[in-house]
Amino acid sequence: MVWYFYSPLYTGPPLIIKSTYRSFQDGNVVRNWADTISCEPKIIRATKREEIPSQRLRVVGSAHSWSGLICGDTVLSIDYCDISLNGEIATASAGCTVQEVQGVLGPKGRMLHGFGSIMGQKIGGAIMTSLHGPQFNMFTDHIVGMSALLANGTEIRADPHLWSSSMGMLGIVLDVDFQTYPFSSVLKRTKLVSFEEAMTYLDQPLEGLFITGVGDTFAVETFSDPLPSNFTGFLEDSSWFAFGYDNLVQPLFILLGSALKLVNVITIMHSDSEERLDMVHAWSEFPGYTSYNSEYSVPLEECKDTIQQLLDLDVFMYLTIRKLHASPGLLALSPVDSCTIEPHLFHTHNYAHDYDKFMGKVERIMGGRPHWGKKFNTTIIPQSFKDYRDALDPDGFFMNDYTHHLLEGEPFHYKPFAYRDTLWVTLVVLTILSPCFRVEDSKVLLGGVCVLLSWIALLVHDNYMDGDHIHGKDHYDFKWASLYVGVTCYFLVCAYVEKRMYYLRCLFTIVIVGDGIIKWTMCDHCHGQVTIALGVLVGYSAYLERNKPEYTLL
């Protein structure tokens, strides 16, 4: 139950399946897919062009991102989708998803190029956040025109080279014109090879490339020999597979990460194979949930050496590697021929702390351009883009905390997940060991629940982000919730030795419930409700003591 209601990997509302497409909106809360950031802005959903306002706002697409792009005082979602095909040029609203566009083009024998393995992104968001796939050209490299709305309400024909990867800082993309291509199939080959052999594929003439590796075992997926094909629809992800991944595989890695290092994960996930698939199916992948994901582009000639340095870190991670040709955009992910590297740290115990430590080392090695739709610390934005942005939006209508940090090259602080996994692992271990205990005293169980609630109160208190800092930062070094942990642990010990603490429990009931009411009424995101529940349980334990004969005051 704690895995669902107080997940080590996800701080949003309880979800049985996280590895699926889902709305960015949950009531009044806006949350990105990875749940690295959330906020409660005014939400505007435009169902036609006339409903798009000219005001200070951030535009949200499908929110399939790990970055802090989406939050602001007002958030706009473009919820209409118009698609047309004129010869080889397709025009689509920014609110269309990549899959919706492919679904219209496919029966007409045409398709987009440069799309990724996940096609639930909206066109506008995909353009803003450097979408790319196994092919060697960016998604934005196939744009031939676009229209956009500026802060002053003026509609313009925007230059794709200046607007691509601009993270919504320039204005609102309305419509996009794409070059389309004949619908095709490719020969997909998968081969298990060593690191040295995997690197040789970066120089081969292919239609697409995707490399995944752990240690010295790499699965190389090549896509070649394109031929005309017929559109047959989209692959559907299995909900049972997603359930197993989210609730069996990920828990196993958190519990047994050290032992699983000894298992060759790549040989379990991949095997040598060859099959012909249409492009839509060829690089479609299961959207496995992870709370953190980063990616960097590195000049192609530096790729092998950079990956070797990552492997030398000797940590439990896997790498995904792709290749990109030089792109003409001002903010291009690949300003020169590059490889893109995604270092994924396997979910393990104390993951949040391990990930921050890991990414500190990764960013010292990379030195390349980070993918701005994913998670990273610092980057450098060209001054020419800053000047262009200031000219279009001098009052910062389309900025937020994240983009301000981005322009200044400063790290942005995301919601921490610290110690949630510690709590969960502890409870799992206690549950496994519970048959070893034979305790009939209900006060022991009651005390254990109090310890659990006080621990959760502590974590909520010290892990909620208030703006760009941790809530409670002014008293971060003296955690009041730690007092509750100590008190309830003391109750637990006293329950074992049959001590009676009626009046002391009454006093703590008043203090804890009062503290909870204050926090509940004065702070929307504090641990007030949990604290009140803790106080009620402590009070109930006092009631049980009061109705027992021969109680004593300690």
Buried (B, 14 or more C-beta within 10 A) or exposed (E): EBBEEBBBBBBBEEBEBBBBBBEBBEEEBBBBBBBBBBBEBEBBBBEEBEEBBEEBBBBBBBBBBBBBBBBBEBBBBBBBBEBEBEEEBBBBBBBBBBBBBBBBBBEEBBBBBBBBEBBBBBBBBBBBBBBBBBBBBBBBBBBEBBBBBBBEEEBBEBBBBBBBBBBBBBBBBBBBBBBBBEBBBBBBBBBBBEBEEBBEBBEEEBBBBBBBBBBEBBBBBBBBBBEEBEBEEBEEBEEEBBBBBBBEEBBEBBBEBEEBBEEEBBEEEBEEEEEEBBBBBBBBEBBBBBBBBBBBBBBBEBBBEBBEBBBEEEBBBBBBBBBBBBBEBBBBBBBBBBBBBBBBBBBBBBBBBBBBEBBEBBBEBBEBBBBBBBBBBEBEBEEEBEEBBEEBBEEBBBBBBBBBBBBEEEEBBBBBBBBBBBBBBBBBEEEEEEEEEEEEEEBBEBBBBBBBBBBBBBBBBBBBBEEBEBBBEEEEEEBBBBBBBEBBBBBBEBBEEEBBBBBBBBEBBEBBBEBBBEBBEEBEBBBBEBBBBBBBBBBBBBEBBEEEEEBEEE
